[in-house]
């Protein structure tokens, strides 16, 4: 998991929550694009899965993936 555990996880969630929504969404999208699943991100951030699906472009596929030739 990308947030670690214990106090590190709590501090990271608090920092995320202090950011403007636009910046939060950009971070969440970046995590998704790096290969984390929406359920993984939801669990780590204590956000509902459907909320994350609404905030990231999961329906468009991941960015930065190699293009098949």
N, C-alpha and C positions, 0 to 999 in steps of 0.2 A: 504494500500500500504506500502511496506517495506522501502521506502526512505523518508517517511514523506512528508513535503511540504516546500515551500519557500526556504530559504537559506540552510536548511539542505539537501534538495534534490539536489540543485546545487553543494554544497560542496562534497556530496557523489559521484555524477557523475564525478566531476573533479578528485577526488582521484582515482576512477576506471580507468579513462582515463590515469592516470600517470603510471599505472602498466604495466608490460610486457604483451603481448597478451596471453601468456600461463597462467599467473595468473588471468587475466580477465576471460578467458574461464573457469578456475576452479571455480571461484566465481559464474559465470553465471550457471554452471552445478549444483553447490551446491544449488542455489536458486531454480532451476528447481526440483531437487531431494527433496527439502523440501515442494514441492506442489504448487509453483507458476507456472502459465501457461506461455508459451512462449509469448503470447500477453501481459500479465501483465508485464513481465520483459522488453519486448520491449518498452512499453509505459513509464515505469519508467526510462529507460536508454536512451531513444530517439534513439534506434537502430532499423533498419528495422527488421520486423518479420522473413523474410527469412534468414537474416544474423544470427539471433539467432538459427534458426533451423539448420543451417550449423555448428554452434559452439557447441551446446549441443547435447547430445545423446538422443534426444527426441524419436527417432525411436526404441530405446531399452527399453523404459519404465523407470519409476523412480526407483532409487536405494533406499535401506533401507525401502522397503515396506514389510509388513508381507507376508510370503509365505503361500498360501492356502494348507491345508493338505487334 
